């Protein structure tokens, strides 16, 4: 069967036909061949039983169907072939029924006519099938009204013949109907498999592409909320920058394999924390990370700022774990990060060309966040006055020096983030932190051993003496 369908596809199809159209044409050609064979068998049967009129009708109709099939093989005009085939399939059974004297005498041969609307559904679509269904019903009602006249004016076949007609008609129609369903569901199964395979391919591709996009951006694009056109808009955001202090110097002392492992480990941990708090990862720039809150999803400017600060605090805590981990892997240099955060209106959207775009943010507020990061000390989270005003009711901060930023006429007041207020109040008595121009002091008394306290006492005594002596000289 597969070989025959393959042969018919190559014979009756055009080179421009799609795979689906080639299959439809081959299937109709195969059904038509079966109809011709069935018509010849019916003709021989009627002739053998002595029914001349039905024999003539069956023979002539079969020849016409065969001629139409031959023309289709030559000219490959599918629509003309289809309509003629459906017309003969519709009319031939009705003519045979009338010539034999009605429903009972013909063995309800008119049931063959139902293959016309059925074939129309498969080969022409649902809309066109309604016309053929209407024609079938019209013939059905006409045959019903004619049945009494035919029964009275046409000699009834023998009871054995009538039983034979009925058995052959019902059996053959059901076989053809079954074959049509086999074809239909076979094509449906192949189409379903093809769709499922395509779906799996797209899901695999989408999963790979997702790694190049922030999850929020990926979700907004694939849900249709965001277009992939060059367009921008203004949005109030909280912007975050961070990098590893002295990373350039560290790269000179590490092999590329170790450096790659360290950097990927660091970026993976930081990315997980970012996603936990709903930040949009703009880009990784070596050891630097750029994140913003407020687009494409926002919980409100205050909540966005709080989420960003909470993210930064957790990143700072995570670095303690990473330092211990890297030290156990032979990286002696303790690595620290510095972070800068600013809030304000930025231009956000798709920038680039028609063929290559990048979803990012630009503006003076972005530059300010970057400058805050570059002015931060190791393990320090430095924020602007705008961000401080949004989070100072929930985050404990210390006022720091003002900085001068290019493009901003007035000095920018800065604050360093200490901790969440509820945690800061509990632990503040055990933690001592002081920062200033030229000095950084951070002590966690719970974690300092007795021996280390004695050592620190000597260090601070020497430092205090140096400060006093320097002051006297001045």
C-alpha positions as CSV (number, residue, x, y, z in Angstrom):
1,X,0.0,0.0,0.0
2,X,2.8,2.4,0.9
3,X,4.6,1.6,-2.4
4,X,1.4,2.2,-4.4
5,X,0.7,5.6,-2.6
6,X,4.3,6.6,-3.2
7,X,4.0,5.7,-6.9
8,X,0.7,7.7,-7.2
9,X,2.2,10.7,-5.4
10,X,5.0,10.9,-8.0
11,X,2.5,10.3,-10.9
12,X,-0.3,12.7,-10.1
13,X,1.4,15.5,-8.2
14,X,3.1,18.7,-9.4
15,X,6.6,19.6,-8.3
16,X,5.2,22.7,-6.6
17,X,2.8,20.7,-4.4
18,X,3.4,20.5,-0.7
19,X,3.8,17.1,1.0
20,X,0.2,17.4,2.3
21,X,-1.3,18.1,-1.2
22,X,0.7,15.2,-2.7
23,X,-0.7,12.8,-0.1
24,X,-4.3,14.1,-0.8
25,X,-4.0,13.6,-4.5
26,X,-2.5,10.2,-4.2
27,X,-5.2,9.1,-1.7
28,X,-8.0,10.3,-4.1
29,X,-6.4,8.6,-7.0
30,X,-6.2,5.3,-5.0
31,X,-9.9,5.6,-3.9
32,X,-10.9,6.3,-7.5
33,X,-9.0,3.1,-8.7
34,X,-10.9,1.1,-6.0
35,X,-14.2,2.7,-7.2
36,X,-13.4,1.7,-10.8
37,X,-12.7,-1.9,-9.7
38,X,-15.9,-2.0,-7.6
39,X,-17.9,-0.6,-10.6
40,X,-16.6,-3.3,-12.9
41,X,-17.5,-6.0,-10.4
42,X,-21.0,-4.5,-10.0
43,X,-21.4,-4.4,-13.8
44,X,-20.4,-8.0,-14.2
45,X,-22.7,-9.0,-11.3
46,X,-25.7,-7.2,-12.9
47,X,-25.0,-8.7,-16.3
48,X,-24.7,-12.2,-14.9
49,X,-28.0,-11.8,-13.0
50,X,-29.8,-10.5,-16.1
51,X,-30.3,-6.8,-15.0
52,X,-29.6,-5.0,-18.3
53,X,-30.5,-1.5,-17.3
54,X,-28.4,-1.5,-14.0
55,X,-25.6,-3.2,-16.0
56,X,-25.6,-0.4,-18.5
57,X,-25.7,2.4,-15.9
58,X,-22.9,0.8,-13.9
59,X,-20.7,0.2,-16.9
60,X,-21.1,3.6,-18.4
61,X,-20.5,5.4,-15.1
62,X,-17.5,3.2,-14.4
63,X,-16.0,4.1,-17.8
64,X,-16.6,7.8,-17.2
65,X,-14.9,7.6,-13.7
66,X,-12.0,5.6,-15.3
67,X,-11.7,8.2,-18.1
68,X,-11.6,11.1,-15.6
69,X,-8.9,9.2,-13.6
70,X,-6.9,8.8,-16.8
71,X,-7.3,12.5,-17.6
72,X,-6.1,13.3,-14.1
73,X,-2.9,11.2,-14.6
74,X,-2.2,13.1,-17.8
75,X,-3.2,16.7,-17.0
76,X,-3.0,16.6,-13.1
77,X,-5.9,19.0,-12.7
78,X,-6.9,18.0,-9.2
79,X,-10.0,20.2,-8.6
80,X,-11.7,19.3,-11.9
81,X,-10.9,15.6,-11.2
82,X,-12.2,15.8,-7.7
83,X,-15.5,17.5,-8.5
84,X,-16.3,15.0,-11.4
85,X,-15.5,12.1,-9.2
86,X,-17.7,13.3,-6.4
87,X,-20.5,13.9,-8.9
88,X,-20.4,10.4,-10.3
89,X,-20.1,8.9,-6.8
90,X,-23.2,10.9,-5.8
91,X,-25.4,10.1,-8.9
92,X,-24.4,6.6,-9.8
93,X,-25.9,4.8,-6.8
94,X,-29.2,6.8,-7.1
95,X,-29.5,5.8,-10.8
96,X,-28.9,2.2,-9.9
97,X,-31.5,2.3,-7.1
98,X,-34.1,3.8,-9.4
99,X,-33.4,1.2,-12.1
100,X,-33.8,-1.7,-9.7
101,X,-37.1,-0.5,-8.2
102,X,-36.3,1.4,-4.9
103,X,-34.7,0.9,-1.6
104,X,-35.7,-2.7,-0.9
105,X,-35.1,-4.1,-4.4
106,X,-31.7,-2.5,-4.8
107,X,-30.4,-3.4,-1.3
108,X,-30.2,0.4,-0.4
109,X,-27.5,0.9,-3.0
110,X,-27.9,4.7,-2.5
111,X,-25.8,4.4,0.7
112,X,-22.8,4.6,-1.8
113,X,-23.8,8.3,-2.5
114,X,-22.8,9.3,1.1
115,X,-19.2,8.8,0.0
116,X,-19.5,12.1,-1.9
117,X,-20.0,14.4,1.1
118,X,-17.5,12.3,3.0
119,X,-14.9,12.6,0.3
120,X,-15.6,16.4,0.1
121,X,-14.8,16.8,3.8
122,X,-11.4,15.0,3.4
123,X,-10.4,16.5,0.0
124,X,-12.1,19.9,-0.1
125,X,-12.7,20.9,3.5
126,X,-15.6,21.3,5.8
127,X,-17.3,24.3,4.1
128,X,-17.6,22.7,0.6
129,X,-18.9,19.4,2.1
130,X,-22.2,21.1,3.2
131,X,-23.1,21.5,-0.5
132,X,-22.5,17.8,-1.2
133,X,-24.4,16.8,1.9
134,X,-27.4,18.9,0.8
135,X,-27.3,17.2,-2.6
136,X,-27.2,13.8,-0.9
137,X,-30.2,14.6,1.3
138,X,-32.1,15.9,-1.8
139,X,-31.5,12.6,-3.6
140,X,-32.4,10.7,-0.5
141,X,-35.8,12.5,-0.2
142,X,-36.4,12.2,-3.9
143,X,-35.8,8.5,-3.8
144,X,-38.2,8.2,-0.8
145,X,-41.0,9.9,-2.8
146,X,-40.2,7.8,-5.9
147,X,-40.1,4.5,-4.0
148,X,-43.8,3.6,-4.2
149,X,-43.9,4.4,-8.0
150,X,-40.7,2.4,-8.7
151,X,-41.9,-0.5,-6.6
152,X,-45.2,-0.7,-8.6
153,X,-43.8,-0.2,-12.1
154,X,-40.5,-2.1,-12.0
155,X,-40.3,-5.8,-11.7
156,X,-38.8,-6.7,-8.3
157,X,-35.6,-8.8,-8.3
158,X,-35.6,-12.2,-6.8
159,X,-35.4,-12.3,-3.0
160,X,-32.0,-14.0,-3.1
161,X,-30.7,-11.2,-5.5
162,X,-32.1,-8.5,-3.2
163,X,-30.3,-10.1,-0.2
164,X,-27.1,-10.3,-2.3
165,X,-27.4,-6.6,-3.2
166,X,-28.0,-5.5,0.3
167,X,-25.1,-7.6,1.7
168,X,-22.7,-6.3,-1.0
169,X,-23.7,-2.7,-0.7
170,X,-23.6,-2.5,3.1
171,X,-20.4,-4.6,3.3
172,X,-18.6,-2.7,0.5
173,X,-19.6,0.8,1.8
174,X,-18.5,-0.1,5.3
175,X,-15.2,-1.4,4.0
176,X,-14.6,1.8,1.9
177,X,-15.7,3.9,4.9
178,X,-13.3,2.0,7.1
179,X,-10.4,2.5,4.6
180,X,-11.2,6.3,4.4
181,X,-11.1,6.5,8.2
182,X,-7.8,4.5,8.2
183,X,-6.4,7.1,5.8
184,X,-7.9,10.0,7.7
185,X,-6.6,8.9,11.1
186,X,-3.3,7.9,9.6
187,X,-2.8,11.4,8.2
188,X,-4.0,12.8,11.5
189,X,-1.5,10.7,13.4
190,X,1.3,11.7,11.1
191,X,0.3,15.3,11.4
192,X,0.1,15.0,15.2
193,X,3.5,13.4,15.3
194,X,4.9,16.1,13.1
195,X,3.4,18.8,15.2
196,X,4.7,17.1,18.4
197,X,8.2,16.8,16.9
198,X,8.1,20.4,15.8
199,X,6.9,21.4,19.2
200,X,9.8,19.6,20.9
201,X,12.2,21.2,18.5
202,X,10.8,24.6,19.2
203,X,10.8,24.0,23.0
204,X,14.4,22.8,22.8
205,X,15.4,25.9,20.7
206,X,13.4,28.2,23.0
207,X,15.2,26.6,26.0
208,X,18.5,27.4,24.5
209,X,17.5,30.9,23.5
210,X,16.2,31.5,27.0
211,X,19.8,31.3,28.4
212,X,20.6,34.4,26.3
213,X,17.7,36.4,27.8
214,X,16.6,37.4,31.3
215,X,13.6,35.1,32.3
216,X,11.3,38.1,32.5
217,X,12.3,39.3,29.0
218,X,12.0,35.7,27.6
219,X,8.5,35.3,29.2
220,X,7.2,38.7,27.9
221,X,8.4,38.0,24.4
222,X,7.0,34.4,24.2
223,X,3.7,35.5,25.8
224,X,3.3,38.2,23.2
225,X,3.4,41.1,25.8
226,X,6.6,42.5,24.3
227,X,7.3,43.0,20.6
228,X,10.8,42.4,19.1
229,X,10.8,45.8,17.4
230,X,13.1,48.7,17.9
231,X,11.2,50.7,20.4
232,X,11.9,52.4,23.8
233,X,10.0,54.1,26.6
234,X,10.7,55.9,29.9
235,X,10.3,53.9,33.1
236,X,11.3,54.6,36.7
237,X,13.8,51.8,37.6
238,X,16.3,50.8,40.2
239,X,19.7,50.0,38.7
240,X,22.4,47.8,40.1
241,X,26.1,47.4,39.2
242,X,28.7,45.2,40.8
243,X,32.1,43.8,40.2
244,X,34.9,41.9,41.9
245,X,37.5,44.2,43.5
246,X,40.9,43.8,41.8
247,X,39.7,41.2,39.4
248,X,42.2,42.3,36.7
249,X,45.1,41.6,39.0
250,X,43.6,38.2,40.0
251,X,43.5,37.1,36.3
252,X,47.2,37.5,36.0
253,X,47.8,34.9,38.8
254,X,45.3,32.2,37.7
255,X,45.3,29.7,34.8
256,X,42.5,30.3,32.3
257,X,40.7,27.1,33.3
258,X,40.7,28.0,37.0
259,X,39.6,31.6,36.1
260,X,36.8,30.3,34.0
261,X,35.5,28.0,36.7
262,X,35.7,30.7,39.4
263,X,34.0,33.3,37.2
264,X,31.2,31.0,36.1
265,X,30.7,29.8,39.7
266,X,30.4,33.4,40.8
267,X,28.1,34.6,38.1
268,X,25.9,31.5,38.5
269,X,25.4,32.2,42.2
270,X,24.8,35.9,41.6
271,X,22.3,35.2,38.8
272,X,20.3,32.8,41.0
273,X,20.0,35.5,43.7
274,X,19.0,38.1,41.1
275,X,16.2,35.8,39.8
276,X,15.1,35.1,43.3
277,X,14.3,38.7,43.9
278,X,12.9,39.3,40.4
279,X,15.7,41.4,38.9
280,X,16.2,41.7,35.1
281,X,19.8,40.7,34.3
282,X,20.9,43.2,31.6
283,X,24.3,41.8,31.0
284,X,27.5,40.2,32.3
285,X,30.6,42.2,31.5
286,X,33.5,40.0,32.5
287,X,33.2,40.0,36.3
288,X,30.8,42.9,36.3
289,X,27.0,42.5,36.6
290,X,24.3,44.9,35.5
291,X,20.8,44.4,36.8
292,X,17.6,46.5,36.9
293,X,14.3,46.3,38.6
294,X,11.0,47.8,37.3
295,X,10.7,46.4,33.8
296,X,9.3,44.3,32.1
297,X,7.7,43.5,35.5
298,X,7.3,45.9,38.4
299,X,5.9,45.7,41.9
300,X,6.0,49.5,42.3
301,X,9.1,51.7,42.7
302,X,9.4,51.2,46.4
303,X,9.1,47.4,46.3
304,X,11.5,47.3,43.3
305,X,14.1,49.3,45.2
306,X,13.7,47.1,48.3
307,X,14.0,44.0,46.3
308,X,17.2,45.3,44.7
309,X,18.7,46.2,48.1
310,X,17.7,42.8,49.5
311,X,19.4,41.1,46.5
312,X,22.6,43.1,47.1
313,X,22.7,42.2,50.8
314,X,22.2,38.5,50.0
315,X,25.0,38.7,47.3
316,X,27.3,40.2,50.0
317,X,26.5,37.3,52.3
318,X,26.9,34.7,49.6
319,X,30.5,36.0,48.9
320,X,31.5,34.8,52.4
321,X,30.5,31.2,51.4
322,X,32.2,31.6,48.0
323,X,35.5,32.9,49.6
324,X,35.6,29.8,51.8
325,X,34.8,27.5,48.8
326,X,37.4,29.1,46.5
327,X,40.1,29.1,49.3
328,X,39.5,25.3,49.7
329,X,40.2,25.0,46.0
330,X,43.5,26.7,46.2
331,X,42.6,30.3,45.5
332,X,44.3,32.1,48.3
333,X,43.4,35.6,47.3
334,X,40.2,36.6,49.2
335,X,37.7,38.0,46.7
336,X,35.4,40.9,47.5
337,X,32.7,42.7,45.6
338,X,31.5,46.2,45.5
339,X,28.0,47.3,44.5
340,X,26.3,50.5,43.5
341,X,22.5,51.2,43.3
342,X,20.5,54.1,42.0
343,X,16.8,54.8,41.3
344,X,15.3,57.1,38.7
345,X,13.9,57.4,35.3
346,X,15.7,55.6,32.5
347,X,15.1,54.8,28.8
348,X,14.4,51.1,28.5
349,X,13.6,49.0,25.5
350,X,15.0,47.4,22.3
351,X,18.1,49.2,20.9
352,X,20.0,48.2,17.8
353,X,19.3,47.4,14.1
354,X,16.5,45.6,12.4
355,X,18.6,42.4,12.4
356,X,20.2,42.6,15.8
357,X,18.6,44.2,18.8
358,X,19.4,44.3,22.5
359,X,17.0,44.9,25.4
360,X,18.7,47.2,27.8
361,X,18.5,50.6,29.6
362,X,20.4,53.9,29.0
363,X,20.4,57.3,30.7
364,X,22.1,59.4,33.3
365,X,20.6,57.3,36.2
366,X,22.3,54.3,34.8
367,X,25.6,56.1,34.7
368,X,25.2,57.2,38.2
369,X,24.6,53.6,39.4
370,X,27.9,52.7,37.7
371,X,29.8,55.5,39.3
372,X,28.4,54.5,42.7
373,X,29.8,51.0,42.2
374,X,33.2,52.3,41.2
375,X,33.3,54.5,44.3
376,X,32.3,51.7,46.7
377,X,34.8,50.0,48.9
378,X,35.2,46.2,49.2
379,X,31.9,44.5,50.4
380,X,30.2,47.9,50.4
381,X,26.8,48.6,48.9
382,X,26.7,52.2,48.0
383,X,23.4,53.8,47.1
384,X,22.2,57.2,46.0
385,X,19.9,59.5,48.0
386,X,17.0,58.7,45.6
387,X,17.2,55.0,46.5
388,X,17.8,55.7,50.2
389,X,14.5,57.6,50.4
390,X,12.6,54.6,49.0
391,X,14.0,52.0,51.4
392,X,15.2,53.8,54.6
393,X,12.1,52.6,56.6
394,X,13.2,49.0,56.1
395,X,16.9,49.1,55.5
396,X,19.5,50.4,58.0
397,X,22.0,52.7,56.2
398,X,24.8,55.0,57.1
399,X,25.3,58.4,55.5
400,X,28.6,58.7,53.5
401,X,30.4,61.4,51.6
402,X,29.0,63.1,48.6
403,X,30.5,62.4,45.2
404,X,30.8,64.5,42.1
405,X,29.4,62.8,39.0
406,X,30.0,63.9,35.4
407,X,26.8,65.3,33.9
408,X,25.3,66.2,37.3
409,X,26.0,69.7,38.6
410,X,25.3,69.1,42.3
411,X,27.3,66.5,44.4
412,X,25.4,63.2,44.9
413,X,24.8,62.3,48.5
414,X,25.6,58.6,49.1
415,X,24.7,56.0,51.8
416,X,26.1,52.6,52.5
417,X,23.7,49.7,53.2
418,X,24.2,48.0,56.6
419,X,21.4,45.4,56.8
420,X,17.7,45.0,57.1
421,X,16.4,47.0,60.0
422,X,14.9,44.0,61.9
423,X,18.2,42.1,61.6
424,X,20.4,45.2,62.1
425,X,18.6,46.0,65.4
426,X,19.3,42.5,66.7
427,X,22.9,42.3,65.7
428,X,24.0,45.9,65.9
429,X,25.5,45.5,69.4
430,X,27.8,42.7,68.1
431,X,28.9,44.4,64.9
432,X,31.0,47.5,64.5
433,X,31.4,49.2,61.1
434,X,32.9,52.5,60.3
435,X,33.9,53.8,56.8
436,X,35.4,57.0,55.7
437,X,37.8,58.6,53.3
438,X,41.0,56.5,53.6
439,X,39.7,53.9,56.2
440,X,37.4,51.0,56.5
441,X,36.7,49.2,59.8
442,X,34.2,46.3,60.0
443,X,34.2,44.0,63.1
444,X,31.9,41.1,63.9
445,X,32.6,40.4,67.6
446,X,30.8,37.1,67.7
447,X,33.1,35.6,65.1
448,X,36.4,37.0,66.4
449,X,38.4,34.5,68.5
450,X,40.2,35.5,71.7
451,X,43.6,35.2,70.0
452,X,42.4,37.4,67.2
453,X,41.1,40.0,69.6
454,X,44.5,40.2,71.3
455,X,46.1,40.6,67.9
456,X,43.6,43.3,66.9
457,X,44.3,45.1,70.2
458,X,48.0,45.5,69.2
459,X,47.1,46.5,65.6
460,X,44.7,49.2,66.7
461,X,47.2,50.5,69.3
462,X,49.8,50.9,66.6
463,X,47.3,52.5,64.3
464,X,46.1,54.9,67.0
465,X,49.7,55.9,67.7
466,X,50.3,56.5,64.1
467,X,47.2,58.7,63.8
468,X,48.2,60.7,66.9
469,X,51.7,61.2,65.6
470,X,50.5,62.2,62.2
471,X,48.1,64.7,63.7
472,X,50.9,66.3,65.8
473,X,53.1,66.7,62.7
474,X,50.3,68.5,60.9
